[in-house]
Amino acid sequence: MYYLPVRGSNVYFVRSGSSWALIDTAWRSNGRLIHEAAESLLGPNARPAAILLTHAHPDHDGSAAELARLWELPVYVHPDDLPLLTGDVLSNRHLLDPIGRFVIVLMRLLPRRTFERMTASDLKDAACALPDQSSGVPGLPDWECVPTPGHSASHVVFFPKSDRVMIAGDAVLTALLWGLLPSKQRVLLPPYVSSWNWRRTKDSVVTLARLEPRVLATGHGVPMAGAGVAGDLHTFSDRFSRSATGKYV
């Protein structure tokens, strides 16, 4: 596994057997950078077996459409996140976090054509639903897709059945404020205002702890590795679950 930090968001190149998959695509307009990194790491004309998203937020799906065109591949996301990638935002406002709902309210003040242009999606034809858990993960046959709703309504993490390397997206972080502020490497939560449901976030942190990863590769911050990662995650989960507000403790 390799990771590429792009403007505070991590992109992962994950090999499984003879194939590899790209997990998350950072912000918009970084497709060429990611494409060049793939060829540098994995050889000329390197092409993933799949493009996977942990969730449909602009700092994770931003360059997905560009890469889908470059590699002529679909982009896989949890089926409940598909409306957010295909432009049907208004009908699915309940899937947005507080920031997203506020932005939509402001955008509704714009002329209708302007609003429609701004909410149109380049991924309308490329986005596909991840198959059910029994069918495995596209491009990563030895991995599982684990639902972890909370930060987003349909957030998932990717976890192999053997070596316990977890691609955690934003279920937890290892850096403050998406990595925009310097901080000691430790398990943290995404900001409250960017999370869809804080109670479900608590439940999903418990799910992560039960998986006991040896590597915690998050969407923001430097990945954590070693025998102590599972213990750190258990400790964090216990403290977070006991807190009255569920916020940072």
C-alpha positions as CSV (number, residue, x, y, z in Angstrom):
1,M,0.0,0.0,0.0
2,Y,1.2,3.5,-0.9
3,Y,-0.4,6.8,0.0
4,L,-0.2,10.3,-1.6
5,P,-1.3,13.3,0.4
6,V,-2.9,15.9,-1.8
7,R,-3.8,19.3,-0.3
8,G,-4.5,17.6,3.1
9,S,-6.4,14.6,1.7
10,N,-4.9,11.1,1.3
11,V,-5.1,9.0,-1.8
12,Y,-4.3,5.3,-1.5
13,F,-2.8,2.9,-4.1
14,V,-3.5,-0.6,-2.8
15,R,-2.1,-3.8,-4.4
16,S,-3.8,-7.2,-3.9
17,G,-2.3,-10.1,-5.8
18,S,-1.6,-9.1,-9.4
19,S,-4.0,-6.1,-9.4
20,W,-4.3,-2.8,-7.5
21,A,-7.1,-0.4,-6.7
22,L,-7.2,3.4,-6.1
23,I,-9.0,4.4,-2.9
24,D,-10.3,8.0,-2.8
25,T,-9.2,10.7,-5.2
26,A,-8.7,13.9,-3.1
27,W,-9.9,17.3,-4.3
28,R,-10.9,18.3,-7.8
29,S,-8.3,18.9,-10.5
30,N,-5.7,16.5,-9.1
31,G,-6.3,13.7,-11.5
32,R,-3.1,14.2,-13.5
33,L,-1.0,14.3,-10.3
34,I,-2.6,11.0,-9.1
35,H,-2.2,9.4,-12.5
36,E,1.5,10.4,-12.6
37,A,2.1,9.1,-9.1
38,A,0.5,5.7,-10.0
39,E,2.9,5.3,-13.0
40,S,5.8,6.3,-10.8
41,L,4.9,3.8,-8.1
42,L,3.5,0.9,-10.2
43,G,5.1,1.3,-13.6
44,P,4.3,2.9,-17.0
45,N,0.7,2.6,-18.1
46,A,-0.3,1.4,-14.6
47,R,-4.1,1.2,-14.5
48,P,-6.1,0.2,-11.4
49,A,-8.6,-2.6,-11.5
50,A,-11.1,-0.2,-9.7
51,I,-11.5,3.3,-8.3
52,L,-13.1,3.1,-4.9
53,L,-14.5,5.8,-2.6
54,T,-14.9,5.7,1.1
55,H,-17.7,8.3,0.8
56,A,-19.0,11.1,-1.4
57,H,-17.4,14.3,-0.1
58,P,-15.6,16.7,-2.4
59,D,-12.2,16.1,-0.7
60,H,-12.5,12.4,-1.5
61,D,-14.4,12.2,-4.8
62,G,-13.1,15.5,-6.3
63,S,-10.8,14.0,-9.0
64,A,-12.8,10.8,-9.5
65,A,-14.5,11.9,-12.8
66,E,-11.1,13.0,-14.3
67,L,-9.5,9.7,-13.4
68,A,-12.5,7.7,-14.6
69,R,-12.0,9.3,-18.0
70,L,-8.3,8.8,-18.0
71,W,-8.5,5.1,-17.1
72,E,-11.9,4.4,-18.6
73,L,-13.1,2.9,-15.4
74,P,-16.3,3.2,-13.2
75,V,-16.1,4.8,-9.8
76,Y,-17.5,2.6,-7.0
77,V,-19.3,4.1,-4.0
78,H,-21.8,2.8,-1.5
79,P,-25.2,2.7,-3.3
80,D,-26.8,5.2,-0.9
81,D,-24.2,7.7,-1.8
82,L,-24.9,7.5,-5.5
83,P,-27.4,10.4,-5.6
84,L,-24.8,12.7,-4.2
85,L,-22.5,11.8,-7.1
86,T,-25.1,11.9,-9.9
87,G,-26.5,15.4,-9.2
88,D,-29.7,14.6,-7.4
89,V,-28.7,16.6,-4.3
90,L,-32.0,18.4,-3.7
91,S,-34.0,15.1,-3.3
92,N,-31.4,13.8,-1.0
93,R,-30.6,16.7,1.3
94,H,-31.1,14.3,4.3
95,L,-27.8,12.6,3.3
96,L,-25.9,15.9,3.7
97,D,-23.9,17.0,6.7
98,P,-24.7,20.4,8.4
99,I,-22.2,22.3,6.2
100,G,-23.7,20.7,3.0
101,R,-27.3,21.5,4.0
102,F,-26.3,25.1,4.7
103,V,-24.5,25.5,1.4
104,I,-27.6,24.1,-0.5
105,V,-29.8,26.7,1.3
106,L,-27.6,29.5,0.1
107,M,-27.3,28.0,-3.4
108,R,-31.1,27.9,-3.7
109,L,-31.1,31.7,-3.7
110,L,-29.3,31.6,-7.1
111,P,-31.1,31.5,-10.4
112,R,-32.4,28.0,-11.2
113,R,-30.1,27.5,-14.2
114,T,-27.1,28.6,-12.1
115,F,-28.1,26.2,-9.3
116,E,-28.5,23.3,-11.7
117,R,-25.2,24.0,-13.4
118,M,-23.4,24.1,-10.0
119,T,-25.0,20.9,-8.7
120,A,-24.5,18.9,-12.0
121,S,-22.1,16.0,-11.6
122,D,-19.3,14.9,-13.9
123,L,-19.8,11.4,-12.4
124,K,-23.3,10.9,-13.5
125,D,-22.3,8.2,-16.0
126,A,-19.2,6.8,-14.2
127,A,-20.5,6.3,-10.7
128,C,-21.5,2.7,-9.8
129,A,-22.8,1.0,-6.6
130,L,-20.4,-1.1,-4.6
131,P,-21.6,-4.7,-4.7
132,D,-23.0,-6.3,-1.5
133,Q,-20.5,-7.6,1.0
134,S,-20.8,-11.2,-0.1
135,S,-19.5,-10.2,-3.6
136,G,-16.2,-8.7,-2.3
137,V,-14.5,-5.5,-3.2
138,P,-13.9,-4.6,-6.9
139,G,-10.2,-4.9,-7.6
140,L,-9.4,-6.1,-4.1
141,P,-10.7,-9.7,-3.9
142,D,-9.2,-10.4,-0.5
143,W,-10.7,-7.2,1.1
144,E,-14.0,-6.4,2.7
145,C,-16.1,-3.3,2.6
146,V,-17.4,-2.5,6.1
147,P,-20.3,0.0,6.6
148,T,-19.3,2.8,9.0
149,P,-22.0,5.5,8.7
150,G,-21.7,8.7,10.8
151,H,-19.3,11.1,9.1
152,S,-21.4,10.5,6.0
153,A,-24.7,8.6,5.7
154,S,-23.0,5.8,3.7
155,H,-19.4,5.9,4.7
156,V,-17.4,2.7,4.4
157,V,-14.0,1.5,5.3
158,F,-11.9,-1.1,3.4
159,F,-10.3,-3.9,5.4
160,P,-8.5,-7.1,4.2
161,K,-9.3,-10.4,5.7
162,S,-5.6,-11.2,6.4
163,D,-3.1,-8.5,7.4
164,R,-5.5,-6.0,9.1
165,V,-4.6,-2.9,7.1
166,M,-7.6,-0.5,7.4
167,I,-8.4,2.3,4.9
168,A,-10.6,4.3,7.2
169,G,-11.6,7.3,5.2
170,D,-13.0,9.9,7.6
171,A,-14.5,7.5,10.1
172,V,-11.6,8.7,12.2
173,L,-8.6,10.9,11.5
174,T,-5.0,11.1,12.6
175,A,-4.7,14.9,12.2
176,L,-6.7,17.9,13.4
177,L,-9.1,19.7,11.0
178,W,-8.5,17.5,8.0
179,G,-4.7,17.8,8.5
180,L,-4.8,21.6,8.0
181,L,-3.5,22.2,11.5
182,P,-0.2,20.7,12.9
183,S,-0.9,18.1,15.6
184,K,0.6,15.0,17.3
185,Q,-0.3,11.8,15.5
186,R,-3.2,10.3,17.3
187,V,-6.7,9.0,16.8
188,L,-9.2,11.9,16.3
189,L,-12.7,12.5,15.0
190,P,-13.7,14.5,12.0
191,P,-15.2,17.9,12.8
192,Y,-18.7,17.8,14.2
193,V,-20.1,20.2,11.6
194,S,-18.9,18.1,8.7
195,S,-20.5,14.9,10.0
196,W,-23.9,13.6,9.1
197,N,-24.9,11.9,12.4
198,W,-22.8,12.1,15.5
199,R,-24.5,9.2,17.3
200,R,-23.9,6.9,14.3
201,T,-20.3,8.2,14.3
202,K,-19.9,6.8,17.8
203,D,-21.3,3.4,16.8
204,S,-18.9,3.2,13.8
205,V,-15.8,4.0,16.0
206,V,-16.8,1.0,18.1
207,T,-17.0,-1.0,14.8
208,L,-13.5,0.1,13.9
209,A,-12.1,-0.8,17.3
210,R,-13.5,-4.3,17.1
211,L,-11.7,-4.9,13.8
212,E,-8.4,-4.3,15.6
213,P,-6.3,-3.0,12.7
214,R,-2.5,-3.0,12.8
215,V,-2.4,-0.2,10.3
216,L,-4.9,2.7,10.4
217,A,-4.7,4.6,7.1
218,T,-7.1,7.6,7.4
219,G,-8.3,10.1,4.9
220,H,-6.4,13.0,6.6
221,G,-3.2,12.7,8.6
222,V,-0.2,10.3,8.5
223,P,-1.2,6.6,8.7
224,M,-0.5,4.9,12.1
225,A,1.1,1.4,12.1
226,G,2.2,-1.1,14.7
227,A,1.0,-3.4,17.5
228,G,-0.3,-0.5,19.5
229,V,-2.8,0.8,16.9
230,A,-5.6,-1.5,18.0
231,G,-5.1,-0.5,21.6
232,D,-5.1,3.2,20.8
233,L,-8.3,2.7,18.8
234,H,-10.0,0.8,21.7
235,T,-9.0,3.4,24.2
236,F,-10.3,6.2,22.0
237,S,-13.6,4.4,21.3
238,D,-14.2,3.8,25.0
239,R,-13.6,7.5,25.9
240,F,-15.7,8.7,23.0
241,S,-18.6,6.4,23.8
242,R,-18.6,7.5,27.5
243,S,-18.5,11.2,26.8
244,A,-21.8,13.0,27.4
245,T,-21.7,15.0,24.1
246,G,-19.8,12.6,22.0
247,K,-17.3,15.3,21.1
248,Y,-13.6,15.3,21.6
249,V,-12.4,14.2,25.0
